[in-house]
Amino acid sequence: MSESNNKSMDEAVKEFINALGAISEISLIFYRNVLNAGATTDEAFKLTQAFIAANIFGNIGRNTPGK
C-alpha cells in the first residue's frame, strides 16, 4: 500500500470509531429515557437493540415504493 492509501485508511478508521462512539452515546441516552418512561430493563434492552439496528441498517428493503 502506498502512503496516501494508509492515510485515507487511517481517516476512514477514525471516522468509523467516531461514528461508533456517537451511536453508543445516543443509545445510552435512549436506553435511560426508555427506563425513565417506565419500561422494564428487558423492554428497554430490546428497544435499544432495535434502535441500534435501525441506525445501522436503516430501512433496507422495507416500505420501498412499488413493492
N, C-alpha and C positions, 0 to 999 in steps of 0.2 A: 504494500500500500504506500501511496505517496504521502508526503507530509500534509498536503492540503486535504486529502481524504481523512486523515487522522483527526485533523482539526474539525472537520464537519461532523465526523462521528462523535467526537467529544462534545460538540454543541448539541447534537441530537440526544446524547445520553443525558446531558444536563437538562434539556427541555423535558425529557421523559421523567426524570426524577422530580423536577418542579411540578409537573402535571400530577404525578402520583401523590406528592405531598399536598397539593391543593384538594384533590379528591378525598384524601384521608381526613383533612381538617373539616371539610364540608360535611363528610359522612358522620364525623363525630358530633358535629352540631346538630345534624338531622336526627341522629340516634337519641341524643339528650332531649331534644324537643319532642320526639315521639314519646319518650318516657314521661316527660312533664305533662303531656296531653292525656296521660292515664293508661297507656299501653303497658302490658307486661313486658318483662325483659325478652321473653321468647318472641312476642309480637314485634317488639322494636328491632330485634335482631333480624327477623325475616324481612321486615320492611326496609331495613338498611341494606340488606343484601340485594333486594330488588332495586333500590335507589342506586347502588353502585353499578349494578348490571346495566341499568338504563343509561347511566352516564358513560359507561364504556362502550356498550353496543348500540345505543340509540334505538331507533325504530326500524331496524333492518328487517325487511320482508313483511312488515305489518302495515296495514292501512294504506297500502300503495294504491294510487288511483288506477282504475281499470281492472282491479282484481276482485 
